[in-house]
Amino acid sequence: MHTLIVVADALVAKLNATDFSPSFTAYRRYLPREDVADLEELHVTVVPKSMEITGSTRAADQYDCQIDVAVQQKITPDDNDMADALMKLAQDIISAMRAWTFTVNGVTGQLAKTEHAPVYSVDHLERTGVVTSLITFTIAVLS
């Protein structure tokens, strides 16, 4: 299986094994698009994004796998309490991943970098009433 997919699936497993409030079930998808009607409920989508390969040693390469995690839910645009709760959830996801390491199917990785941008998409909120918060995790894998 492709290294990027192994890493994305490991991230899904980590998210689904962690208690969050509000609770959710994360899913890996290639297309994170959801119908607005489906977003009445909270969606957390894990999307394999990119992989940079660099020579680490003569015997191994380092794969820097970028995985996006989208936190999405339709709200009333002026509902600051609900938007605040979704922003806190995104921060809680980031905190839960701090110092994350894993080994799955012979692939060992560790969290190398986290980006949270956009914290929320103004465009999505204005056009559809959906809060979309995007977190990008970079996981380093030696192979």
Sequence and secondary structure as in RCSB ss.txt:
>XXXX:A:sequence
MHTLIVVADALVAKLNATDFSPSFTAYRRYLPREDVADLEELHVTVVPKSMEITGSTRAADQYDCQIDVAVQQKI
TPDDNDMADALMKLAQDIISAMRAWTFTVNGVTGQLAKTEHAPVYSVDHLERTGVVTSLITFTIAVLS
>XXXX:A:secstr
  HHHHHHHHHHHHHHTS  SS   EEE S     GGGGGS EEEEEEEEEEEEE SSS EEEEEEEEEEEEEE 
 TT HHHHHHHHHHHHHHHHHHTT EEEETTEEEEEEEEEE  SS HHHHHHHSEEEEEEEEEEEEE 
